[in-house]
Amino acid sequence: MGKRNRQKHGFKKPKTLEISEDGGIVRKKHKVEEHISQRISPDPAELANVDNDDEAVYKEPSAYNNLLVTLGSSGKYFSDAYRRRQREEEGKSDSEESDYDDSDSLSGSGLNDSERGSDDESPKIDARGSILEKFGVVGAGEEGEDAEMENDQGTSESEQEHELDVHSNAAVEASGCVSSYAMHLGHQISKGEIDELSEKRWKYKWEVSAAENCKWVGTGECFMKDDNPKSGYGLKPSLYKHWLNIYETSGGSDFHTSKERLFFSLCNSYRDILNCSKRPFYHKGHGEDSSTIDAYIMHSLNHIFRTRDLVTRNDTKMAKHQETAKDEILSGGEFLDHGFTRPKVLILLPLRNIAFRVVKRLIQLTPSNHKVNVEYLGRFSDDFGAGEAHDNEDNEVFQDVHGSGQKSSKPTDFHALFDGNPDDHFMVGIKFTRKSIKLYSDFYTSDMIVASPLGLITKIGEAEREKEKDVDYLSSIEILIIDHADVIAMQNWSHVNTVVEQLNCLPSKQHGMDVMRMRQWYLDGYARFYRQSVVLGYFLNPDMNSLFNQHCLNYEGKVKLICEYKGILPKVLIQARQIYERFDADSIAEADDARLEYFTKKVFPKIKDSIQGGIMLFISSYFEFVRIRNFLKSQNASFCLLGEYTKQSDISRSRVWFFEGKRKIMLYTERAHFYHRYKIRGMQNLIIYSLPERKEFYPEIVNMLEGSHGLTCTVLFSRFDQLRLERIVGSTAAKRMMTSEKSIFAFC
């Protein structure tokens, strides 16, 4: 990502509080007032009420007060908020308090353009008609932020006012807002709920059948009922009408029973969702993938628009009744509608070409009156819509021993996934105003952030190294969507864990926040218990399970899809003898060591003195790859390497050596196969050290034995490989292989 100039204002360190003999917190009043109100002249009436004693003993401050003290030196808002709270606790009248100017509620006024949501300093201005037509935009431009800086704060258009009219849309507002959005964010979480969630023990009490051989299971009470179509399924009327029109225009007939509507209802429950059996677009799953994208995009838009409507209504009320509104803020929660920062939705995607599809669909699903202008659309199309060829190897001509050349071929799913721009380092902010969408918006003024894990990791690393930088725009994320988690798993899943750990943390700076209108659960540090997390992918692995169980703590509960698998063995086209050998491991932590020990003592002695060669060792993870490489070195074995970090020149040389028999053993990793899909020649014997995560790789690798003499494949597995095993041999066979007294199984 490009460099950006950033200006941040730090904070003076709060005064240290003295501790009295009885353990109470003691502070000199005149120093506290001086600290909290650095730029405010105290009212004479206030000074008259100050006690002559130099010291006062205070009770243990709440999280709310601690935050006010910490941020007190940042501006007038916090000074007023703290003084008002102090006077309320002391029983004094607030009639003498001076008013403070209302801030720009949504955008965070006073912010510098320090977190510009772009990859480039100078925007590329292009408003080509073909791009607009492709994105389904009636009109678009490349105006700067000044064109419609904060029009989302003004009086709403007639349609929005019509939506808010209780007489014309009472049913829709009651069903959508009260039952989902408002009820979810308005819930006051209890200490008991927090303790229970912190235990991270989930009991799935109900199940509902889904697609073939699949079912939804969930915690808490079952909510999956037939929604009333007249209610709009909880959507804002303009969103529902626009979505229904698009659905019918595309040829859909019954929206109520559609996959889009069903998955949207899941999202609208605000529960955490795990669906790792989603057929992706690159595996002939365009329909399922598109319906899922539509559902979570509409859910995100609904959440963003309802948040804006709520803040706008409260702004209007406060402007009309300033004094009354301030009293209600202190006494109740009607006007508590803010988080620490503006961004509310984070979508993690693995590649730019996938982000291009999602943002393109996002623009199409936004009602026309909200996208009269789409800023920087041409630039976005240039940055995300096309790219260089995925790899030079795509056009590589492999020379065999006879000197003939054969152009390398890739399967269709490879081209579908990597065609376009496959870059995995990006991050873009998206802002919605009343009539426009702004791409590449400043992260702190964005409503949504679309990023790759690597793009966010770069920002997190910069914030750790440079004090003036931060990632506080992640502090108020209320909806997290991780799509194509299976592709991210082929990159580096630890990046996802790091990003999720950064979500909903207390911010390090002010960022224009109005603390008087902040939801109490933000101040208490409970935002992570309100965040909805949606994890979507093609397969499930232990890392995804761990993230969902350990880092997704939504108080609403969890829903996940469980499927029975038929297996993929019929796609093995050769008559290869496939021998599965089970080794014992006491725990998942010991599984790697047990696998290596089994290989070194049971498998390697059989191939050590082989003169035949052509032995392929397929390894799933890079960690296992390194351990096997080191072991083979210690045994002075004849081997070559083909891993994800192997240089292209070394790869070509290794393939020739292996084909010619100059190296007897080749180590080949799953990630290398994922990014290149090589067809390895010269295989005589296949040993699958660890099963691939992606089930389609199994028949691809086994079918490479075609033409060999032995046609033998040996597979190592343990009871901790059940998720991978059932995708390959089928759920029924996998259960039998895990529980059988026998440890060796054969498939022919």
N, C-alpha and C positions, 0 to 999 in steps of 0.2 A: 504494500500500500504506500502511496506517496506520502512524503513528509508534509506536515502541516504546522504552521505557526500557531502556537497556543499561548494564551496568557491566562494565568490563574492567580487568583488572589488568595493568599494564605490567611491564617487566623492567628491572632496572638494567643499565647498559652494562657488558659484561665488561671486566675489567682488560686494559690493553694489554700485550701480550707484548713483552719486550725482545729485540733481535737481537744475537747475539754476533758477534765479529769474523769468525768463519768462516761466518757466515750461518745458524747454528742458532738455534732459538727458545729464549730464555732467560726464565725466570720465577722469582721468588722463591717458594720452596716454601710458606713460611708464609702468604704473601699468596694464593697459589692455593688453599690449604686454607681460608683465611678466606672467599674468594670462593665456592667451591663448596659449603661447608658452613656457610652463614651461621646456620642454625638448628639445627646439630648440634654438640654438645660432643664434641671429639675424644677417642677412646679413649686412655688413658694408654699402652697398649701400642703404639699407633700413633705417639704422640709420641716414644716411646723409639727407634723405628726410623728417625726422621727424621735424615738426615745433618746434621752440624754445618755443612757448607759452606752459604754463603748462596745460591749459585747452582747450577743444574744445566742441562745442555744436553740438549735433547730432539730426537728425530727429527721429521720432518714429520708433523703430526697427520693422522689419517684423517678422512673426512667424518663418521664416527660420533663421534669425539672432538670435532670442531668443533661438532657439534650439541649434545653434552653440555655443552661449555663455554658455548655461547650460552644454553642453557636452564638452566644450572646453578643460577642464583639463583632459579629459579621454585619449587622445592619439594624435599621430602625425597627423592622418587623419583630425581631426577636427581643429587642429591648422592651418594646411595648407589651409583647406577649408575656415576658417574664414578670414585668412590673404588675401587669393586670392579675396574673396568677398569685403573686405575692400579696397584693392588696386584698384579693378575695380570701386568701387563707387567714389574713389578719383581721378580716371582718370590716375592712374599711370600704367606704363608698368609692365607686369608680367614676363618679360624675366629674371628677376633676381630671381624669385621664385625658391626655391629648389624643386626637384621632390620628390614624396612620393611613397613608394612601394605599389603596388596594393595588395589588400587583397584577400583572398579566397572568391569569391563573393557569392557562394551559402551556404557554410557551416558556415561562420562566424568564421574566423581564430582567434586564440588566446582565444577561449572559454575554460573554464574548464568544466569537466564533472560534472557539478553541477546540471543539470536537466536531469538525466538519465531517459529515457522513459521506465521505467520498474517497476515491483512490487517487485523485489527481488534483493538483492545485488549480489549474486552469481548465474550466469546463469546456467541453466541445459542444458548440452550438449547432444543432441540426434539427430541422423540423420537417423532414421529408414526408411527403404524403403517403408513401408506401409503408413507412413505419407506423404512422397514425392509423392507417387502415388495418394493419396487422394486429395492432393492440386494441382495436375497437374503440378508438377515441375520436369523438366528433371534432374537437378542436384542441390544439396543444401549442405550447410555446416554450421558450427557453428563458423566460424572464427570471430575473433574480428574485431574492426573497422580498425585496422592497415592493415588488409588483402587487403582492397581496400578503403583506407581512404577517398580520395576525387577524385577518378577516374572520377567522373562526370565533372571534370573541364578540363580534357584533351581534345585532339582532338577527335571529335566525330567519331563513327564508320562509315563504308562506307555507311550503310543504311541511317544513319542520314544525312550524306552529300548529299546522293542522294535525300532525301526528301527536302533539302534546295535548290536544284538546280532549278533555275527558269524555265529552259527549260523543264525539265521532269515533274515537278509538279506545273506548274504555276496556273492551274485551282484550284487545291486543296488548295494551299496556299492562293490564292486570296479569295476563298470562305470561308475557315475556319478561317484563322488567321485574315484577314482584317475585315471581317464582324462581328465577334463575339469577340474573345479574345482581339485582338489589339485595336479594336474600343471601346470596353468597358473600358479597362484600360487606353487608350489614350485620352479619353474624358476629356476636361477641364470644370469642373463644374462651373457654374456661381453663383453669389450671389443671383440672382432671383430664380434659381433652389433650392438653399439651403433654402431660405425663404419659398418657396412653400412646400418643403418636410417637413420642420419643423412644418408646420401647421397640418400635419398628417391627411389630408382629401383626401380620395381616391374616384375617380369617375370611375366606371367601364363602359366603353363606348362600348364594343363589346362582342359578345358571339359566341362560336363555339360548336356545338354538340359534345359530347364525347360518353361515354358508354350509355347503356340504362338508361333513366330518368336522365341523367347527362349532364352538359354543362360546358365548360370552359368560364370564363368571365375575362376580363383584362382591365387595364388602358392603356392610350395612344393609339397608332395605333396598329391595329391587325397585327401580324407577322406570324400567323399560316397558312403558305402556303405550297404547295407541294415542298419539297426540291428536288434539282436535285441529283439523286443518283451518278452521275459522279463526283460531288463535294466532295464526302465522308462525306456529312452532316456536314462539319466543323471539322471533326476529322483529326488528323495526319494520314497519309497513313498507317503507320505500325499498328496503333491502329485499324483503320477501317478494314484493311485486316484480322487482327487477330480476331476481334469481328465477322465479317461476317463468317469466317471459323468456329468459335465455334457455331454460330447460325445455320448454315447449317448442321454441324455434329450432333447437337442435334435434328435434324428433322425439322427445320424451312424451309419454302418454299419461302415466300415473305418478305424479310427483310424490304422493303420500307414501307409496311403497318403494320408492327409488332408493338406491344405495346412498345417494347424496343426502337425502332427508334423514335416513336412518342413522348415518354416522354423525350428522349435525346434531341430532337429538342426544347422542352420546356426549358430544362436545359441550352442548348447552347445559348438561347436568353439572358442569364444572368439576367433574371427578377426574382424577389422573387416569390416563388411558394407555394401555400397552397393546399394540397390534403389530406383531412381528411375523405375520403370515400374509402380508399384503403383496400381491403380485405386482411387480413394478412395470412401468411402461416399457422398459427395455426387454422384458420377458413376455411380450404379447399381453401385457396387462393394462393397456391404455385405458380401458373403461373403468376398471377398479381404481387405478391410480388417480385418474382424473376426478372421479366422484369423491375420493377421499380428500384431494386437494381442494375441491370446491367447498366441501363441508368445513374444513378447518379455516379456510379463507373467510367464509361467511361468518363463522363464529368469531374470528378475530375482528372483522369489520364491525360486527354487531357490538362487540365489547368496546371497541374504540369509539364508535359513534355514541353509544349510551354514556360512556364516560364524559365525552365532550358535552352532550346535552345536559347531563347533571351539573357539571361545572358551570355551564353557561346560564342555566336557570338560577343557580345559586348566586352567580355574579349579578344577575339582574335583580334578584331579591335584595341583595346587600346594597346595591346602588340606590334602590328606592327607600330602603329602611335601614340606614347605616347603623344607628345606635341600637335599634332592636336586634338587628342581625348579630352585632357583636355580643350582645347579652346572650343570645341563643347559642352562639358558638361556645361560650363558656359554660352554659348550663346544660346543653344537650348535644346531640350528634347530627342535627339536621344539615349543617353546613360542612361537616367533615367529609370532604370528597377528594382530598389530595394524597398523593404519595410523595416520596422524596424528590423524584424527577418524573419527567413526562412519559418516557417510553414505557409502554405497557405490554407489548407483544414482542417476543424474540423467536425468530424462526431460524433454526440451524439446518443448513443444507451442505452437502459435500462438494458440489462442483458449480461453477458459474453457469454452465448450460442448464442445469436443473433450476438454479435461482432465476434464470431468464424465463423458464416456463412458468414458475410460480408467480413471479411479479407480473408477467404478461397476463396471467389469468386473474390476478388480483385487480388489475386495472379494468379488465373486461367485466368483472363482477361488481365493480363499484358503480352505483347508479349514475346516470348521465349528468344529473344536475350537480353531482359532487366531483366531476372530472371535466368541467368545462375547459380547464387548462391543466395539462400535465407537464410539469417543468423537467427539463433535462432528459426527455424521453429519447431523443436521438443519441445523446451521449451514452445512455444506459444500453441502448441497442448495440452501439459500437463496442462497449466494454464487456458485455455479457453475451451478445448474440452470435459471435463468431470468434474463431481463434485459429491458431496454427494446427497443423496435423498433430495428432496425439503423440506420435513417436516416430522417429525415423525408421524404426523397425517395421512400421506399417508398409513401407515401400521397399523393404530390404529384399534382395534376391540372394537366397541361400545357395551357395555352391556345394554340391555334393561331390563325392570322390570321383565321379565320372566326368565332372566338369560341367554338367548341365545345370541350368538355372531354373528355379521354380519360384514364382512369386508367392510369398507367404500369404495365407488366407486367415481371416478372422471370422468367428461366428457372428451372426446378425445382432445378437444382444450386445456384443462388444462395440460394434459400430453405433448402435442405438444409444448406448450410454456415453461413449466418449466423443462422438461427432459433435461439432460445434466448438465451444470453448470449455475444455476440461480443467481449467485452472482451479486450484483448491484454496486460494488465498484471496478472500474478498470480504467486504463489509459495507453495507449501504443503509442509510437511514431513510425512512419514508414518513412524510408528514401529510396529514389530511387537514385541509381547511374547508370552509363551507362549500366552496365551488372548485377546488383544485386539489391536485395531488402533486407533492413536491418530492422528487427523487433526489438522492444525495443531500438530504437535509442534515443540518447539524444534529449530532446524536442526541443532544440534550433537548432539542425542540422537536424531535421525531416522535411519532406515535408507535412506530414499528421499526425494528431492526432486523434485516435479513443478512445473515453472515455465515461463514464457514467456521468450524471450530479453530482452524489454524489462523484465520483472520482475527478472531477474538483473542487467541492465545498471544498473538503479537502485541495487541493492545495491552493485555494484562502484563506482559513482560516489560513493556515500556513504562507502565505505571509503577512497577516495582523498582525499576532502575532510576527513574527520574521523578523527583518529588513533586514537580509542578504538574505532572500528568496523573490522571486517574481514570477509573472505569465506573464512576458512580452512576452512569446512565443505566447500569444493570441493577440498581438498588430497588427499583419499583416494578420489575417485570411481574405481571400477573398471569400471563399465559406463555408457556414455553412449548414450542413445537419442534421436535427433532424428527425430520423426515428423511427417508432413505438411510436409516441407521445402519443398515447392512453395508452400504458403501463407506460410511464413516468408519466402520469397524475395520475396513481394509486400509484405512489411512492411519489413524492413531487414536484409539478410543480414550486414552488418558487425557487428551485435550478436552473431550466432552466433560469428563469428571471435574477437571479444573475449572471450566466455564461455569458449570452448575454450582460449584462451591462458591463462586463469586456472586451468584445471584442473591438479591434480597439482603445484602449486607448493609449496615449503617454507613451512610456516605461520609466521606472525609472532608467535604466542603459544603458550602451553602447552596450554590446553584440556583439562587432565586426562589427557594422554596418558601411557601407561606405556612409556617408551623402552626398558626392558629386554626388552619383548616385541614390539618393533616389527620388522617384516620388514626385512631388510638393504637390499633394493632401494628401500624408502622412504627410508631414511637416506642412501643414495647418490644420491638424486635421480633415480632411474630409473623412477618410478611411471608416467610417461606411456608407457613402452614396454610396460607390462602392461595399460593401459586398453583395453578393447574399445569400439569406436565403431560404432554402427549408424545409418546414415542412410537414411531412407525417404521417398519422395515420388512425385509423379505425373509429374514430368519432371526431366530432368537439365540443369544449366547449368554454365558454366565455374566459377562460384563454388563450387558443390557439389563439382565435380571437384577444385578447388584445395584445399578443406578436407580432402577424403578423402586426397589425395596428400601434402599438406604437413603436416597436423596430426594425422593418424591414423597412429601409428607402432608399432602393436602388433607385438611380436616374433613372434606366431603367424602373421601373414600377412594377406592380404586376399582377399575374395570379392566379386564384383560381378556384377550382371545386365546382360547386353547384349541388346538387342532390335532386330529389323528392323521398320520401320514401313510401313504401307500408305498412309499419307497421309490427309488429310481433305478433299481437293478435291471429292469427290462430294457433300459437304454444302453446297457453294455452289449455291443453288437457282435463281439467275438466270443468264442467258446473258451473263455479264460476260467481257470480254476481259482476261485477267490477264497482264501483261507483267513478267517478271523480268529485271532488269538487274544484271549482276555488275560490281562495281568491284574494282580491284586494291588490295591492302594487303600490305606486306612483312612485318608482324608484328602480333600482336594489340594491342600497345601503340600502333601507328599506325593501327589500324582506324577509330577514332572520327574522327580527323582526315581520313582518306581518304574516309570516308562523307560528312562535311560538305562537303569539297571537291567531290566528285562531284555532290552536290545543288546546290551554289551555281553550278556551271559547266555542268552538263548538264540538270538538271531545272528549277530555278527560272526560268531564262530563258524556258522554254516557257509558264509560268503567270503570269509577271510582268505581262504586259499583257493578260491575259485579262479580258474584260468579263462572262463568264458567271457567275463566282463558284461557290459550292458546292463548294469544294476542301477536302477533308478530309486533313490530315496526321496519320497515326497514328504515334506514337512510343513505343518500348518503355520507355525509361528516363527518369528525371527529368533526369539530366545532359544527355542529348541534347535534351530538351525546352527546357532553359534556353538551350542554344547556338542552337537554331533560333529561339527567341523573340528573342534578341538580334540575330540576323542579320536577321530580318524587320523589326525596329525600325530597323536601320541602312538598310534599303531603303525605309522609309516605306510598307510594305505594309499593306493592309487585312486585319486578322486579329483573331481573338478566341481566348481561352484556355479550355481545359477540362482542368485537371490535378488531381492528387490533393490539392493544397493550395489550390485555388481556392475562394473562399467560395461558399456556397450561393446567395446572392443574385446573385453575378457569374455563376455557372453558368447560372441561369435566364435572365438577360439575354443571355448569349452564345448560348444555344440559340435564342432568339427572333431575335436579330440575324442569325444564320447562316441560319435558315429563311427570313427575309424578304429576305435578300440584302444586308443593310446591312454585313455583313462578308464578304469573299470567301473568306478562309481560316480554318479552325479547326484549332488544335493540340489533339490528344486523346491522352492517355497511357494506357498499358496498365493502370497501377495505378488510374487513375480509373475505367476500365471494370470492373476487378475488383471494386471496392468499390461501384459504383453500377449497372453494366450499363445505361447509358443507350441509348435508341434515338434516334439523331440523325437529324433530318429535314432535308431540303434538300440532301442530297449529290448532286453531279453528277459529281464526279471524285474518285477515292481514290488517295492516294499513301501507301504504307506505307514510311515512312522506315527503320524497323527492324522486323523480324518479331516478333510476340508470342511470349513464352515459352510461354504456354498455347495449345495448338493449337486449342482450340474457339473461341477468340476470332477466329480468322481468318475462318471462314465467317460468324460473327455480324457482323463489320464489313463484309465484302464484300456481304452480303445487304442492308445498309442502302442500297445503290445502287438498290434496286428502285424503279422509277418514274422514274429519271433518263433523260436522253436519250443520253448517251454510253456508259454501262455500261463504263467503263474503269477498270482498277486497275493501278497501277505499283508494283512491289516492288523495293527495293534490297537487295542482299545481297553478301557476300564469302565467301571460303573459310573464314572464322572463324565463320560463322553456320551451320555444318553441323548442329549439334544441333537448332536451331530449324527449319531448312529441311527436314530429313528427317521431322520430325513432321508437316509440312504437305503436302509434295508426295510423300512416301514415300522410303524409303532408296535404292531403285534410281535413281529420278529425281534425287535429291540428289547421288549420286555422279557421275552423268553431267553434271550442271550444274556441278559443281566442277572436273571435268577436261576438259571440252570446250573446244575452241579458240574456239568462239562465246561471246559474253558476254551475248546477249539470247535469252530463251526465252519462249514464249507458251503459255498454257493457256486453253482456251475451254470 
